[in-house]
């Protein structure tokens, strides 16, 4: 949820809006408005203690919210960390043991390497809490969210007409259906990876292999310029189809010419071949779009 994200990452109390602040644990819309009004009247909060001056923000609320409210460049470097003000005395004991100041400790894992969490346990703060404090001192303000990976689209491939069968591209899955997955490869038209082309094994449900937002590598199997359809595969060893009249931009071969051979004589129409699984999936997608 939004609340989980806000409380995991924290917010800058000197810049956060009312809608963002009201997501912080312990705060509601009225208190969030009071914080912004107080900030607008009195200027940025210099430290977390100053937040107590906000009207109607009592001790219990401060206890719940303070650890999630950050103050960059404030009076105390700890105010920009996830260390709760109630735990500042633990940090002071650690600094005394090391014989150094907070600026020489925060973000310096080597300095904290020899510190044993067991030496700073007391009746109020147990081992897990002290370990969390040490971790925060090593990497203050760290973002616990996993790294967000995005696809790197190939330069020069900006439209369907730039695609050629056999190209291997990076893309991001935009949707997963029963018949396969749609992938954005940077040409303003998603391509389809049929369920049979998702892996080198039988796949009953595409969700077993891919999910929306996942970055994948795909090979272009076929391009239908007229219908703006792109057939892709995640089996990079699959053979691509040869370029046809439909895949060649600017090819204006007429239907009358298609029925005649080199001598101009009419050719007997060849019976159409059964649709492949990929073609059937593309047809289904076209009907739904």
SULHUPE-V919098 format. One record per backbone hydrogen bond with DSSP energy under -0.5 kcal/mol. CO is the residue of the C=O (numbers start at 1). NH is the residue of the N-H. Records with the same first field share a line. If there is no record, write none. Layout:
CO=NH  NH
This chain:
1=5
2=6
3=7
4=8
5=9
6=10
11=13  70
12=15  16
17=21
18=22
20=23
21=24
24=27
28=32
29=33
30=34
31=35
32=36
33=37
34=38
35=39
36=40
37=41
38=42
39=43
46=75
47=50
48=51
49=52
50=53
51=54
54=57
56=58
58=62
59=63
60=64
61=65
62=66
65=68  69
66=69
68=11  70
70=13  14
71=74
76=79
77=80
78=81
79=71
84=87
85=88
87=90  91
88=92
89=93
90=94
91=95
92=96
93=97
94=98
95=99  100
101=104
102=105  106
105=108
108=111  112
109=113
112=115
115=117
116=119
117=120
118=121
124=126
125=122
126=130
127=131
128=132
129=133
130=134
131=135
132=136
133=137
134=138
135=139
137=107  140
139=142
142=144
147=149
151=153
154=157
156=158
159=162
160=163
164=167
167=169  220
169=218
171=216
172=184
173=213
175=182
177=180
179=195
180=177
181=193
182=174  175
183=185  191
184=172
191=183
192=194  232
193=181
194=197
195=198
197=234  235
202=204
205=208
206=209  210
211=214
214=173
216=171
218=169
219=221  233
220=166
221=241
222=231
223=225
224=228  229
229=224
230=192  232
231=221  222
232=194
233=219
234=236
235=238
244=247  248
246=225
247=249
248=251
250=252
254=258
255=259
256=259
257=260
259=267
261=264
265=261
276=280
277=281
278=282
279=283
280=284
281=285
282=286
283=287
284=288
285=289
